[in-house]
Amino acid sequence: MGIADLVPGISGGTIALITGVYKDLITSISNINIKIFKESFSKKFKPNKFDVLFFLVLGIILSISIFSRLILFLLENYENQISSFFFGLIVCSIYILLKKTRNLKFIDVILMIITAVIINQIIENVTVNQQINYFYIFLCGFICSSAMILPGISGSYILLILGAYQFILEKLNSIFVTGSDSYIYVLNFIIGAVFGILTFSRVIKWLLTNYENKTMIIMIGLILGSVLNILPISSVNESIFLETFNFFASEFSIIVCTITGFFIILFLEKISEKNEV
């Protein structure tokens, strides 16, 4: 999830959903309140799924700390291969999620398509130019937190739209440099993200509790609508489908990376099924 949140185009929420930990993640976050600290926290630890949250957060922090510099290097030097790898991940995740959806009806397909079109248009057409300061970074963290837990919407992509992606990545890589103010920006972003996650998780938990099937359909639509935006292609001069074909036909390594990503998700799904059993 941490690596996914670093890369524009794929959401950490998507990874949580396809690996079968999404509901536990949302449950654990939405269970955080002042009351649990007044009571016996240790007794509430497992029932509230805080053990799941602890290890997820630990994994996310470690991956961001370890891989932020590597991801920046790969995006700058192997953008096509990285993009195609995540394209394979997401295409397979759409297949798996559709397979798990119960009683798929015609109206559900329509809802999925409408959601996909809306999110695609938002990603394609929304741009923001804003002076970057401490409050703006806090706001970026708050907005991006919804993408961190919502499948389909990439937090990094939202940062790109908000014009703060490279800024945050550079601050992450220079956080321990003597005399740098990077830690202040990173702290502001984290505080904003925490507030946002605590807010959005309660909304998602309510939706999953009361409208699980429809919520899952919309989430699949979010993923479907964002999938082509992962690829570094432009459809200004040609159709999006022709551009996509030309992209995959340009290098054999791109096809290899896509297939690798596809089979990794199949492998993760098999692990998830064994854990559920």
TORKOL-4160 file (C-alpha; in steps of 0.2 Angstrom, whole numbers, padded with zeros to 4 digits, m for minus):
277
<pt num="1" X="0000" Y="0000" Z="0000"/>
<pt num="2" X="0014" Y="0012" Z="0004"/>
<pt num="3" X="0023" Y="0009" Z="m0013"/>
<pt num="4" X="0006" Y="0011" Z="m0022"/>
<pt num="5" X="0003" Y="0028" Z="m0013"/>
<pt num="6" X="0020" Y="0034" Z="m0019"/>
<pt num="7" X="0015" Y="0031" Z="m0038"/>
<pt num="8" X="0003" Y="0042" Z="m0047"/>
<pt num="9" X="m0011" Y="0031" Z="m0054"/>
<pt num="10" X="m0014" Y="0017" Z="m0041"/>
<pt num="11" X="m0022" Y="0019" Z="m0024"/>
<pt num="12" X="m0017" Y="0010" Z="m0008"/>
<pt num="13" X="m0035" Y="0007" Z="m0005"/>
<pt num="14" X="m0035" Y="m0003" Z="m0021"/>
<pt num="15" X="m0021" Y="m0015" Z="m0014"/>
<pt num="16" X="m0030" Y="m0016" Z="0002"/>
<pt num="17" X="m0046" Y="m0021" Z="m0007"/>
<pt num="18" X="m0039" Y="m0034" Z="m0018"/>
<pt num="19" X="m0028" Y="m0042" Z="m0004"/>
<pt num="20" X="m0044" Y="m0044" Z="0007"/>
<pt num="21" X="m0039" Y="m0032" Z="0021"/>
<pt num="22" X="m0050" Y="m0017" Z="0016"/>
<pt num="23" X="m0064" Y="m0020" Z="0027"/>
<pt num="24" X="m0053" Y="m0023" Z="0042"/>
<pt num="25" X="m0043" Y="m0007" Z="0038"/>
<pt num="26" X="m0059" Y="0004" Z="0037"/>
<pt num="27" X="m0066" Y="m0005" Z="0053"/>
<pt num="28" X="m0050" Y="m0002" Z="0063"/>
<pt num="29" X="m0049" Y="0017" Z="0058"/>
<pt num="30" X="m0067" Y="0021" Z="0061"/>
<pt num="31" X="m0065" Y="0013" Z="0078"/>
<pt num="32" X="m0052" Y="0026" Z="0084"/>
<pt num="33" X="m0060" Y="0038" Z="0096"/>
<pt num="34" X="m0056" Y="0046" Z="0113"/>
<pt num="35" X="m0067" Y="0033" Z="0122"/>
<pt num="36" X="m0055" Y="0019" Z="0118"/>
<pt num="37" X="m0041" Y="0028" Z="0127"/>
<pt num="38" X="m0051" Y="0030" Z="0143"/>
<pt num="39" X="m0055" Y="0011" Z="0144"/>
<pt num="40" X="m0044" Y="m0004" Z="0144"/>
<pt num="41" X="m0035" Y="m0001" Z="0127"/>
<pt num="42" X="m0026" Y="m0019" Z="0127"/>
<pt num="43" X="m0043" Y="m0028" Z="0129"/>
<pt num="44" X="m0050" Y="m0018" Z="0114"/>
<pt num="45" X="m0035" Y="m0020" Z="0103"/>
<pt num="46" X="m0040" Y="m0036" Z="0093"/>
<pt num="47" X="m0059" Y="m0034" Z="0093"/>
<pt num="48" X="m0057" Y="m0016" Z="0086"/>
<pt num="49" X="m0044" Y="m0023" Z="0072"/>
<pt num="50" X="m0031" Y="m0012" Z="0079"/>
<pt num="51" X="m0018" Y="m0026" Z="0077"/>
<pt num="52" X="m0022" Y="m0026" Z="0058"/>
<pt num="53" X="m0020" Y="m0007" Z="0058"/>
<pt num="54" X="m0004" Y="m0007" Z="0067"/>
<pt num="55" X="0005" Y="m0019" Z="0055"/>
<pt num="56" X="m0002" Y="m0010" Z="0040"/>
<pt num="57" X="0004" Y="0007" Z="0046"/>
<pt num="58" X="0021" Y="0000" Z="0050"/>
<pt num="59" X="0022" Y="m0008" Z="0033"/>
<pt num="60" X="0016" Y="0008" Z="0024"/>
<pt num="61" X="0029" Y="0019" Z="0034"/>
<pt num="62" X="0043" Y="0007" Z="0031"/>
<pt num="63" X="0039" Y="0006" Z="0012"/>
<pt num="64" X="0038" Y="0025" Z="0010"/>
<pt num="65" X="0054" Y="0027" Z="0019"/>
<pt num="66" X="0064" Y="0014" Z="0010"/>
<pt num="67" X="0056" Y="0016" Z="m0008"/>
<pt num="68" X="0052" Y="0034" Z="m0010"/>
<pt num="69" X="0070" Y="0038" Z="m0018"/>
<pt num="70" X="0069" Y="0022" Z="m0028"/>
<pt num="71" X="0051" Y="0026" Z="m0035"/>
<pt num="72" X="0057" Y="0043" Z="m0039"/>
<pt num="73" X="0072" Y="0036" Z="m0049"/>
<pt num="74" X="0061" Y="0023" Z="m0058"/>
<pt num="75" X="0048" Y="0036" Z="m0063"/>
<pt num="76" X="0061" Y="0047" Z="m0070"/>
<pt num="77" X="0071" Y="0033" Z="m0079"/>
<pt num="78" X="0058" Y="0019" Z="m0082"/>
<pt num="79" X="0041" Y="0027" Z="m0082"/>
<pt num="80" X="0034" Y="0016" Z="m0096"/>
<pt num="81" X="0039" Y="0000" Z="m0087"/>
<pt num="82" X="0033" Y="0006" Z="m0070"/>
<pt num="83" X="0016" Y="0012" Z="m0077"/>
<pt num="84" X="0013" Y="m0004" Z="m0087"/>
<pt num="85" X="0017" Y="m0014" Z="m0071"/>
<pt num="86" X="0004" Y="m0005" Z="m0061"/>
<pt num="87" X="m0008" Y="m0006" Z="m0076"/>
<pt num="88" X="m0006" Y="m0025" Z="m0075"/>
<pt num="89" X="m0010" Y="m0024" Z="m0056"/>
<pt num="90" X="m0026" Y="m0014" Z="m0059"/>
<pt num="91" X="m0033" Y="m0024" Z="m0074"/>
<pt num="92" X="m0031" Y="m0040" Z="m0064"/>
<pt num="93" X="m0039" Y="m0032" Z="m0048"/>
<pt num="94" X="m0054" Y="m0026" Z="m0058"/>
<pt num="95" X="m0056" Y="m0044" Z="m0064"/>
<pt num="96" X="m0055" Y="m0051" Z="m0046"/>
<pt num="97" X="m0067" Y="m0039" Z="m0039"/>
<pt num="98" X="m0080" Y="m0042" Z="m0052"/>
<pt num="99" X="m0078" Y="m0060" Z="m0049"/>
<pt num="100" X="m0081" Y="m0057" Z="m0030"/>
<pt num="101" X="m0096" Y="m0046" Z="m0033"/>
<pt num="102" X="m0113" Y="m0055" Z="m0028"/>
<pt num="103" X="m0128" Y="m0054" Z="m0039"/>
<pt num="104" X="m0122" Y="m0042" Z="m0052"/>
<pt num="105" X="m0137" Y="m0034" Z="m0061"/>
<pt num="106" X="m0139" Y="m0023" Z="m0077"/>
<pt num="107" X="m0142" Y="m0008" Z="m0066"/>
<pt num="108" X="m0125" Y="m0012" Z="m0057"/>
<pt num="109" X="m0116" Y="m0012" Z="m0073"/>
<pt num="110" X="m0123" Y="0005" Z="m0078"/>
<pt num="111" X="m0119" Y="0012" Z="m0061"/>
<pt num="112" X="m0101" Y="0006" Z="m0063"/>
<pt num="113" X="m0099" Y="0013" Z="m0080"/>
<pt num="114" X="m0106" Y="0030" Z="m0075"/>
<pt num="115" X="m0094" Y="0031" Z="m0060"/>
<pt num="116" X="m0080" Y="0026" Z="m0072"/>
<pt num="117" X="m0084" Y="0040" Z="m0084"/>
<pt num="118" X="m0086" Y="0053" Z="m0070"/>
<pt num="119" X="m0069" Y="0049" Z="m0062"/>
<pt num="120" X="m0061" Y="0048" Z="m0079"/>
<pt num="121" X="m0067" Y="0066" Z="m0083"/>
<pt num="122" X="m0062" Y="0072" Z="m0066"/>
<pt num="123" X="m0044" Y="0066" Z="m0068"/>
<pt num="124" X="m0043" Y="0072" Z="m0086"/>
<pt num="125" X="m0049" Y="0089" Z="m0084"/>
<pt num="126" X="m0046" Y="0095" Z="m0066"/>
<pt num="127" X="m0030" Y="0105" Z="m0063"/>
<pt num="128" X="m0025" Y="0117" Z="m0049"/>
<pt num="129" X="m0012" Y="0130" Z="m0048"/>
<pt num="130" X="m0009" Y="0136" Z="m0030"/>
<pt num="131" X="0006" Y="0143" Z="m0020"/>
<pt num="132" X="0013" Y="0130" Z="m0009"/>
<pt num="133" X="0014" Y="0134" Z="0010"/>
<pt num="134" X="0011" Y="0125" Z="0026"/>
<pt num="135" X="m0008" Y="0126" Z="0026"/>
<pt num="136" X="m0009" Y="0121" Z="0008"/>
<pt num="137" X="0001" Y="0105" Z="0012"/>
<pt num="138" X="m0011" Y="0101" Z="0027"/>
<pt num="139" X="m0025" Y="0103" Z="0015"/>
<pt num="140" X="m0017" Y="0092" Z="0002"/>
<pt num="141" X="m0015" Y="0078" Z="0016"/>
<pt num="142" X="m0033" Y="0080" Z="0020"/>
<pt num="143" X="m0039" Y="0078" Z="0002"/>
<pt num="144" X="m0027" Y="0064" Z="m0002"/>
<pt num="145" X="m0032" Y="0054" Z="0013"/>
<pt num="146" X="m0048" Y="0050" Z="0005"/>
<pt num="147" X="m0038" Y="0043" Z="m0010"/>
<pt num="148" X="m0027" Y="0033" Z="0001"/>
<pt num="149" X="m0042" Y="0023" Z="0008"/>
<pt num="150" X="m0053" Y="0024" Z="m0008"/>
<pt num="151" X="m0049" Y="0011" Z="m0021"/>
<pt num="152" X="m0046" Y="0018" Z="m0039"/>
<pt num="153" X="m0042" Y="0036" Z="m0034"/>
<pt num="154" X="m0023" Y="0038" Z="m0032"/>
<pt num="155" X="m0017" Y="0050" Z="m0018"/>
<pt num="156" X="m0001" Y="0053" Z="m0028"/>
<pt num="157" X="m0012" Y="0058" Z="m0043"/>
<pt num="158" X="m0022" Y="0070" Z="m0033"/>
<pt num="159" X="m0005" Y="0077" Z="m0027"/>
<pt num="160" X="m0001" Y="0079" Z="m0046"/>
<pt num="161" X="m0017" Y="0088" Z="m0049"/>
<pt num="162" X="m0014" Y="0099" Z="m0034"/>
<pt num="163" X="0003" Y="0103" Z="m0040"/>
<pt num="164" X="0012" Y="0096" Z="m0024"/>
<pt num="165" X="0018" Y="0078" Z="m0029"/>
<pt num="166" X="0036" Y="0082" Z="m0033"/>
<pt num="167" X="0037" Y="0094" Z="m0019"/>
<pt num="168" X="0031" Y="0081" Z="m0006"/>
<pt num="169" X="0042" Y="0068" Z="m0014"/>
<pt num="170" X="0058" Y="0079" Z="m0013"/>
<pt num="171" X="0054" Y="0084" Z="0005"/>
<pt num="172" X="0052" Y="0066" Z="0010"/>
<pt num="173" X="0069" Y="0062" Z="0003"/>
<pt num="174" X="0077" Y="0077" Z="0012"/>
<pt num="175" X="0069" Y="0075" Z="0028"/>
<pt num="176" X="0085" Y="0071" Z="0038"/>
<pt num="177" X="0096" Y="0084" Z="0029"/>
<pt num="178" X="0103" Y="0096" Z="0042"/>
<pt num="179" X="0095" Y="0113" Z="0042"/>
<pt num="180" X="0081" Y="0107" Z="0031"/>
<pt num="181" X="0063" Y="0112" Z="0034"/>
<pt num="182" X="0056" Y="0097" Z="0026"/>
<pt num="183" X="0050" Y="0089" Z="0042"/>
<pt num="184" X="0038" Y="0103" Z="0045"/>
<pt num="185" X="0030" Y="0101" Z="0028"/>
<pt num="186" X="0030" Y="0082" Z="0030"/>
<pt num="187" X="0022" Y="0084" Z="0047"/>
<pt num="188" X="0009" Y="0095" Z="0041"/>
<pt num="189" X="0004" Y="0083" Z="0027"/>
<pt num="190" X="0003" Y="0068" Z="0040"/>
<pt num="191" X="m0008" Y="0078" Z="0052"/>
<pt num="192" X="m0019" Y="0083" Z="0037"/>
<pt num="193" X="m0020" Y="0065" Z="0031"/>
<pt num="194" X="m0024" Y="0058" Z="0049"/>
<pt num="195" X="m0039" Y="0070" Z="0050"/>
<pt num="196" X="m0045" Y="0066" Z="0033"/>
<pt num="197" X="m0043" Y="0047" Z="0036"/>
<pt num="198" X="m0053" Y="0048" Z="0052"/>
<pt num="199" X="m0067" Y="0057" Z="0044"/>
<pt num="200" X="m0068" Y="0047" Z="0027"/>
<pt num="201" X="m0066" Y="0030" Z="0035"/>
<pt num="202" X="m0082" Y="0033" Z="0045"/>
<pt num="203" X="m0092" Y="0037" Z="0029"/>
<pt num="204" X="m0085" Y="0022" Z="0020"/>
<pt num="205" X="m0089" Y="0010" Z="0035"/>
<pt num="206" X="m0107" Y="0016" Z="0035"/>
<pt num="207" X="m0109" Y="0014" Z="0016"/>
<pt num="208" X="m0101" Y="m0004" Z="0018"/>
<pt num="209" X="m0113" Y="m0008" Z="0032"/>
<pt num="210" X="m0129" Y="m0002" Z="0024"/>
<pt num="211" X="m0125" Y="m0003" Z="0005"/>
<pt num="212" X="m0111" Y="m0015" Z="0003"/>
<pt num="213" X="m0114" Y="m0022" Z="m0014"/>
<pt num="214" X="m0118" Y="m0004" Z="m0022"/>
<pt num="215" X="m0103" Y="0003" Z="m0013"/>
<pt num="216" X="m0092" Y="m0011" Z="m0020"/>
<pt num="217" X="m0099" Y="m0008" Z="m0038"/>
<pt num="218" X="m0094" Y="0011" Z="m0036"/>
<pt num="219" X="m0077" Y="0007" Z="m0030"/>
<pt num="220" X="m0074" Y="m0005" Z="m0045"/>
<pt num="221" X="m0080" Y="0010" Z="m0056"/>
<pt num="222" X="m0068" Y="0021" Z="m0048"/>
<pt num="223" X="m0054" Y="0009" Z="m0052"/>
<pt num="224" X="m0060" Y="0006" Z="m0070"/>
<pt num="225" X="m0061" Y="0025" Z="m0073"/>
<pt num="226" X="m0043" Y="0028" Z="m0068"/>
<pt num="227" X="m0035" Y="0013" Z="m0076"/>
<pt num="228" X="m0030" Y="0021" Z="m0093"/>
<pt num="229" X="m0023" Y="0037" Z="m0084"/>
<pt num="230" X="m0009" Y="0026" Z="m0076"/>
<pt num="231" X="m0001" Y="0025" Z="m0093"/>
<pt num="232" X="0010" Y="0040" Z="m0099"/>
<pt num="233" X="0000" Y="0042" Z="m0115"/>
<pt num="234" X="m0009" Y="0056" Z="m0123"/>
<pt num="235" X="m0024" Y="0055" Z="m0134"/>
<pt num="236" X="m0023" Y="0073" Z="m0142"/>
<pt num="237" X="m0019" Y="0067" Z="m0159"/>
<pt num="238" X="m0026" Y="0049" Z="m0160"/>
<pt num="239" X="m0039" Y="0039" Z="m0151"/>
<pt num="240" X="m0035" Y="0033" Z="m0133"/>
<pt num="241" X="m0037" Y="0015" Z="m0139"/>
<pt num="242" X="m0024" Y="0017" Z="m0153"/>
<pt num="243" X="m0012" Y="0027" Z="m0142"/>
<pt num="244" X="m0014" Y="0012" Z="m0129"/>
<pt num="245" X="m0010" Y="m0001" Z="m0142"/>
<pt num="246" X="0005" Y="0009" Z="m0149"/>
<pt num="247" X="0011" Y="0011" Z="m0131"/>
<pt num="248" X="0011" Y="m0008" Z="m0128"/>
<pt num="249" X="0018" Y="m0012" Z="m0145"/>
<pt num="250" X="0033" Y="0000" Z="m0143"/>
<pt num="251" X="0044" Y="m0011" Z="m0131"/>
<pt num="252" X="0043" Y="m0029" Z="m0126"/>
<pt num="253" X="0048" Y="m0025" Z="m0108"/>
<pt num="254" X="0032" Y="m0015" Z="m0106"/>
<pt num="255" X="0022" Y="m0031" Z="m0110"/>
<pt num="256" X="0033" Y="m0041" Z="m0098"/>
<pt num="257" X="0030" Y="m0029" Z="m0084"/>
<pt num="258" X="0011" Y="m0029" Z="m0087"/>
<pt num="259" X="0010" Y="m0048" Z="m0087"/>
<pt num="260" X="0021" Y="m0048" Z="m0071"/>
<pt num="261" X="0009" Y="m0036" Z="m0062"/>
<pt num="262" X="m0006" Y="m0046" Z="m0068"/>
<pt num="263" X="0001" Y="m0062" Z="m0061"/>
<pt num="264" X="0007" Y="m0054" Z="m0044"/>
<pt num="265" X="m0011" Y="m0049" Z="m0041"/>
<pt num="266" X="m0017" Y="m0067" Z="m0045"/>
<pt num="267" X="m0004" Y="m0074" Z="m0033"/>
<pt num="268" X="m0010" Y="m0061" Z="m0019"/>
<pt num="269" X="m0028" Y="m0066" Z="m0022"/>
<pt num="270" X="m0023" Y="m0085" Z="m0019"/>
<pt num="271" X="m0014" Y="m0080" Z="m0003"/>
<pt num="272" X="m0029" Y="m0070" Z="0003"/>
<pt num="273" X="m0041" Y="m0085" Z="m0001"/>
<pt num="274" X="m0030" Y="m0096" Z="0010"/>
<pt num="275" X="m0030" Y="m0083" Z="0024"/>
<pt num="276" X="m0049" Y="m0082" Z="0024"/>
<pt num="277" X="m0051" Y="m0101" Z="0025"/>
